[in-house]
Amino acid sequence: VSFTKPSEAFDYLKASNDVDLILLDLNMPVYNGWEFLDNLEKAQINTPVIIVSSSSNQKDKLRAKTYKNVCDYWIKPLNVELLKNLIS
């Protein structure tokens, strides 16, 4: 399932238990990835998250580690090898 609006994705997550993994960009309309992660924690949604961002800033990487749902941080652009590893 794919969403372009964070609010729609969040509503779907609240209503569904069939999501195995979230690929999350930090720069999104309406509210950013950090706010999305905050909302996941407040709602006690424990779906694993991989941040996919153009930011290679070390502060962002460290901040990502403070969220229990975040299991990895990938820097765009993604390469084929990363995607193959995700699928396997």
Secondary structure as UniProt FT lines:
FT   HELIX           6..15
FT   STRAND          22..24
FT   HELIX           33..42
FT   TURN            43..44
FT   STRAND          49..53
FT   HELIX           58..64
FT   TURN            65..66
FT   TURN            68..69
FT   STRAND          70..75
FT   HELIX           80..87
//
